[in-house]
Amino acid sequence: MPDNNFIDYIRIFCRSGHGGAGASHFMRNKLTAKGGPDGGNGGRGGHIILRGNANLWTLLHLRYYKNVLAQNGEPGSKNNCTGHDGEDIIIEVPLGTIAKDEATGAIEAEILEDKQEIIWLRGGRGGLGNANFATPTNQAPEYAQPGEPGTEGWKYLELKVLADVGLVGFPNAGKSTLLSVITAAKPKIADYAFTTLVPQLGMVAYRDGKSFCIADLPGIIEGAAEGKGLGHRFLRHIERNAVLLFLIPADSNDHAAEFQILLNELSAYNPEMLQKDFMIAISKADMLDEELKAEIANHLPKNIPHLFISSVTGEGLMALKDALWQLLNKPVSA
């Protein structure tokens, strides 16, 4: 799918349906000249519902869907007939979508599972007909309830990519090349910065038919947490990854400093990201001899596992899959 078809942020106006009014009516027929109240209740207004769809990975289908207006409930009628409920509107969204209110910024819904349904905006309740207000002392009430109004306002839908492993690194660190080698994904690869402008997902085939999802995320630069480069558009997609794989090229001037810059940007954006499992992979390892590898390893953090890999020669790729699988499936500490 072309990069310009990846839409991860949508602003829409939503309004759930108003409830129908209750009826104020008295039974009248050829056998009953002055019957009791028989006004029915109004129908409920239509809900606006979010539903998860695992086959979607972008909000592109909602790009021109600017106004979402649910149907109003029908009013009640005679003979205690309840009005029809307004038709619900179901919005299908990719997994990892969150819904926010523009005015408050509050998160109102979050879709994480396929076919998961959440009532985002509830329709107004239908009003009660006058038959509900009859009492022994008031046998002919002439009033009924109006329907409750629906909810309306400007809303945001925001997608945060769901993947088991997120590739983190500076532009041209080799993330897209690695993804193309260990998965069937075909990201754009070129020798210039920010080749990848949107997240690319791929499934890594592992042993015994097992697999896990890995995401090539747009390259980070120093100052991304303040909005530089692709800024927050890149960083928010990292929040959902269980494991972060930091990719640092072998020809970097200072591997430890590069890792620290990446770590600082994650911390500045959201300190909770530092609670994830990390792994460092030194890419383009075919450029290194054993002596250089030992020197680089000596400067890397001791508490974070590291590997030397080459997407060109295949060096270390199976070991990388094994290490990532173990991190993803490690026992949860009590």
Secondary structure, DSSP 4 states (H G I P E B T S, - for coil): --GGG---EEEEEEEPPPPPPPP--B--BTTBSS--B-PPPPPPPPPEEEEE-TT--SSGGGTT--EEEPPPPPPPBTTTBPPPPPPPEEEEE-TTEEEEETTT--EEEEE-STT-EEEEEPPPPPPPPGGGG-BTTBSS----PPPPP--EEEEEEEE----SEEEE-STTSSHHHHHHHHSS------SSTT---S-EEEEEE-GGG-EEEEEEPPPP-TTGGGT-TTHHHHHGGGTT-SEEEEEEETT-S-HHHHHHHHHHHHHHH-GGGGGSEEEEEEE-GGG--HHHHHHHHHHS-TTS-EEE--TTT-TTHHHHHHHHHHHHTPPPP-
